[in-house]
């Protein structure tokens, strides 16, 4: 998620280091060339000019401008306070780098209200490689001209369609007229994962990867439920068929019955002009940047904040409980 930013940082001659926190982050995914700072003391000694965070919080005691770069698009999730989680202000960030008008405008209003941070619309850096011609895609098969359908599903039992559509996908994959790729969220129920792995045949491949972008590039149509990965797929101008999506919209081909899935995929593969126009209109709102240069825009916004300082921002609320929790989690109690 942050590697496109790292690439842009290194390309201009600057340095980048990684600080990983939490059990869900696996340091083995770091490359030998990537430097990891393992303690807060190491981070403070390195003294970063900016801290780029794809999560919701960052400790105040870590130096540098705190920049929120988001770990996904606004999926409309409501937190326990009844507010949209994507727009929850946790008094941690100096700068939010937003993805497109539909998130920029609400954050601008919040910036006016709180006056403790700034907003820059940059696009989402994670998507930069999707818009660039890179190395050979590992999921292309030379000579196989069949349309490719990518099936993705969320891990939430209440929202996932993976078990419900299993038999339907099994039947469709056996026909051989399409090539199927299946990829799930890492938190997907293990029984469901094993069931789909066992389904693999000459027409269906189950993929486990920490980089979904090549998968998105290789498919012609996606079948999904409510997983936010469908937004990334749409940003290629490609159709998505959803099964019982909670918020069906004109840019999606949503179906409610199992027998409707196959005809919907066939329709999607025909790329109806009206549907493609709806997709384009939607993408202009969530992420209008297709140049693969969002990382550079993020760094330009960060440079501007560093150059101009934060003196014109209000002091953030102390929010002692949240910051004490972060100190406890990281085991760091030094004042300086």
N, C-alpha and C positions, 0 to 999 in steps of 0.2 A: 504493500500500500504506500509506503514512504520511499521506496527505491527510486521512483522517477524524480522525486525531490533531491534525493542524495546524488543522483546522476547529474542533475542541473547544478547542484552545489559544487561538485568536484570538477565539472566542466569549466567553471569559471575560476578555478584555482583555490577554492575555499575548502575547509575541512568539515567533515560530518562524523559524528559518533552516535552510537545507539545506547539508550538506557531502557531496559526491558523490566516491566513490573507486572506481577500477577502470575498465577499458575497456568493461565490459558495461553501464555506466550512461551514459545519453545525456542530457546537460544540456538538450538542446533540448526535452525533455518538460516542463521547468519552465515555469510560466506567467509572464507579465510581472510579475504581482503577487507572485511568490515570490522571496524573496531568497536568493541562493546565496553562501556563504562559500567562496572558492576555494582558500585555503591554510590550513594548520594555524595559522599566525600570526594569520590573521583570526579563526579559531575561538577561539583563546586570548584575543584582544583583546575579542571579543564576550562571553566568559566565561559560557557557558550554565550554568543551574542543573541541567539534566538533559540527557542525550544518549540519544535513543531510537533503538535500532538493530535493524533487521530481519535483520541478518547474524549471523555467528558470533563475531566479534571486534571489539574497539574499543580504540584505543591508550590506554594509561594516562595519557599526558601531555596528553590532552585533558581540560579541566576539567569538573566536573559529575558528578552521580550517573549511573552507567552502567546503562541499562535495556535488557534484552533483550525485544523484542516479537515476535520470530520472523517468518520469511518463509514459513511454511507449517505444515501439520499434521505430526504424527509419521507419516512414511511407512514407518517400520521399517527405514530404510536403515542398514546396518552399515558402519562405517568400517574402515580398514586395521588398526586395533587390535582389531577384533572386537567393538566396542561400538556401541550404537545412537547414531547421530550426533546425533539430536535431544537426547539427554541428556548429551552430551559437555561437561564443564566445562573451560573454557579459561582460567580465572582472569582474566576480563575484567570481569564484570558484578557490580554490587551488588544488582540486583533483576531477577528474572525474572517477567514477567507472563504467566501461563499461560492456556491456552484452555479447559480443562475438567478434570474429575476424572482422566481417563486420563493427562494430563501433569502435573497438579498433584501428585498423590500421589508419583510418582517424584522430582519435583524437591524436594518436602519432605524425602524421605529423603536426597537428596543434600545438601540444606542442613544437615541434622543432621550428616552425615559431614564436610563441608568447613567449615561455619560461617563462610564468607566472603561469603555472599550471603543475601538473603531472597527469599521467594516470595509472590506474590499472584495468586489466580485472578481474572482480570478478563474473560475472553473475548478474542477476537481482534479488535482495532480495525478491521482491514481490512474486516471483514464488516458493519460498521455500516450502510453505505448499502444493503446487500441487504435489510435489515429496515425500511427507511424508504420512504415514498412520495415519490418525487422527480419530476423532470421526465419528460416523455414518453419511453418507451423507444424507441430508434432501430430496434430489431429487430422491433417489432410492426408488422403490416400490417393496416390497418383493412379489415374485411370478409372477411379470410381466416380462416376458422374451423377450418382444418385443424390437427391436432396438430403440434407442432414438436419435432423431434428434433435435439439438439445433439451433434455428434461431436467429441470431443477426444482427443488422443493424445500420449503422452510422446515426447520427442525421441530417447531412447536406442534405438539400432538393435536391441538385444537384447530390449527390452521393448515397443517400439512395434508396434501392429497396423495402422498406417495403410496400408502397402503391401499387407499381406495381405488386408485387407477392401475394398480399392479397388473391385474389380469388383462385389462384393456391394452396396456403397453406390451405385455407378453404376446398377445395375439397380433398386434400390429407389427411388432419386431420380427415375427416369424414369416410375415408376408414377403419381406425382402425388398420392397419397393423404395424404402427409405433407409438411410443409415442413422442409427440412434446413438447418441452420447448421453450418459446419465451422470450427473454430479450433484452431490448433496452437501449441505452445510456440515462442518466438522462435528456439530453437536447432534446430528441426526441419530435417532434410535438405532442401536447396533443391530437389532434383529432385522430392521428394514434394510439397512445397508447390506447385510449378508444375503438377504433374499434377492436383492437386485444384482449382487455380484454373481449369484448362482444363475441368474437369468442370462448372463452373457452368452452371445452366440456370434456367428459371422456378421450379423447385422446390428448388434448392440454391444457397446463397450462401456463399462463402468469406470469412471475416472476419479482418482483421488489426487488432489493438487492444491497447493497454496496460491496458485496463480490462475484465476479463471479467465483472464483476458484472451489467451489463445483459443480457449473453448468457445467464447462468445464470437470470436472472429470466424471460426470454422463452421458455424451452424447457419442454416438458412432461416429456420423458425425455432422458436422456443415454446415448450409446453411448461407451464408453471402454475403456482397457486397465488400466494401473496408475498413470496420472497422478494426482497428488494433488488436481487440480482436481475430481475426482469427489466428494471429501469435502465440498467447498464446495457442490456441487450437492445432495448428500444433506441438507444442513442446511436446505434449504427444504422438506423432507418429500417430495421428489420421487424417483422410482425411477431407478436406474442399471443399465443392462445392460453387463456387462464381457465382453470377449473374451479368454479365456485369462489371466485375472488370476492372479497368482502366489499370492495368498492369498484364494481365494474364500470369502465369508462369507455368513451368512444374510440380511444386509441388502443384498446385491447379487444380481442375476440374472446369474450367470456362465454363459457358454456356451463350448464348446470347438470346435465345428464351424461353418463358415460358414453352412450352411443353417439353423442354429439361431437366427441373429441376428434375422431378421424376426419369427418367432413370439415370441421373447423380448421384442421391442419392443412387439408387440401386447399381450402379457401385462402389461408394465409400464404401458402406457397405460390398462389396465383398473383399475389401482391395487388389487391384491389386498389385502384387509384384513390378512392375516398379514404380508405383505411390508412394508406401511406401518407396522405395529406394530414390526417388527424395525428399521426405519429410525429410528423415534422413539426406541427404546431405545438404539440406537447413538449417536444424536446427543446424547442426554442425557449420555453419557460424554465425548464429544470436545468438545462446545460447547453447553452448556445455555442459553446466553443468546440470546434472540430479540428483545430490546428495542431493539437498535441503539444501546446506550449503553456499549459496551465501552471506547470512548475515554475517556469520563468516569471509568470505573472505573480505567483505567490512570493517569490524571492524579491521581486521589485517592490511589492507592498511591504514586505518585512524591512527591506533597506530603507524605504521611506519613513517607516516608523522609527527605526534606529536613528536615522539622521535627524528627524524632527523631534524625537523624544516623546515622552508621555506626560509632560507637565500640564498640558491642557486637559487632561482627563481627571475626573474626580478620583479621590482615594477610594479603593474598593472597600466594601464592608468587611469587618474583621472575620466574620463567619468562623468563630473560634472552634466550634464543634467539628465542622467539616475538616478544618486544617489540623486539628488534633488527631482526628481519625487517620489522616494521611501520614502524619508523623509516626503514629503507632504502627501503621501498616508497613512503613518503610524502615521502622526502627531508628529514626533519626530525631534526636532531641536537642542538638546544638542550636543555640540562638543565632550564630553567625557561621 
